[in-house]
């Protein structure tokens, strides 16, 4: 189980056309899935909604909310692999929040 991340300038579409891709993160998939799997899907916040087995997309407003959640998770994280994954997620969420019309795509497997 892993989650890869891609930041897109507009709503991404599956398939060979990747014209909206701005940046991707593929190195921390398993650690990110482990870090997010502990979150309650029915609790407050956005990151609990990330599906580790499917696709989830956040627009820039959702990314702003999730960015604040990541800061708390990083402070409470003792696993270095998960910490690195969360820091990378935080950078992409910040970029998404600052880019109107963008989406952060969580690609689970």
Order of alpha helices (4+ residues) and beta strands (2+ residues): beta-beta-alpha-beta-alpha-alpha-beta
